[in-house]
Amino acid sequence: MTFQGAIAPDIRREIETRLADIEAREGVRLLLAIESGSRAWGFPSPDSDYDVRFLYLRPRDWYLSLAPGRDVIEQPIVDDIDLNGWDIRKALGLLLRSNATVSEWMESPIHYRPADPFMAQLAALADDLLNPRALAHHYASAGRQAAERWLDGDEAVPVKKYFYALRPALTIRALRVNPTARPPMNLQALVAVSDLPAALAGQIAELVEAKARTNERANGTRLPDLDALIRSELERAGELPVRALRDDFVGRANALFLEMANT
């Protein structure tokens, strides 16, 4: 799904221009170009950056070199636009290790380019590779890191910090509700699939509205019910089932990479 309206037209044009410059300068083909940050997560502030992430493919002979090149492309942040991307071989390797980032990028609601047809095959592989326990532990770690200095206290905290713990907690809850589906990236989509009481969903919606009116560092009122939700879900990652990596998954990833490299 793409959501064109979340990015102002002039910013979108600038991002698209920079992506085209990267393609030309690096000699790569972009397979996916999305927003990954608070704008795609569903809780932007007026001063939120633009976190542009992409997957790319190099010409086949580049992968045959005896001296492997860098598998990332990074650009300096200019005018609040942060662009960086991963080589598709790197992305496939991480996906085989249940990396949550690759899955999230594929679930972004904001695309700067139409996804390459190969991305449908990559998404199907990610669906089959889904290891609910591994993903849940990833989000539990991220959520605990985000909340470690405030969750057990009662002092006011920046609204941004609330969301950096809440989104991982809701992702774990979504996995508990349906461990067979990769969880969505967007907060509102997570709420929709997390079977939350209406009162909690309403508090989250109010928090999103508050963040939309303030800067990234503005403090917000503590919400005990949300604190309890975050605390509970971050402790439940171990309840998720484990799906072991099978040899045929590695074979499928290799076959997909070779098919891409030969196009």
Order of alpha helices (4+ residues) and beta strands (2+ residues): alpha-beta-alpha-beta-beta-beta-alpha-alpha-alpha-alpha-beta-alpha-alpha-alpha-beta-alpha-alpha
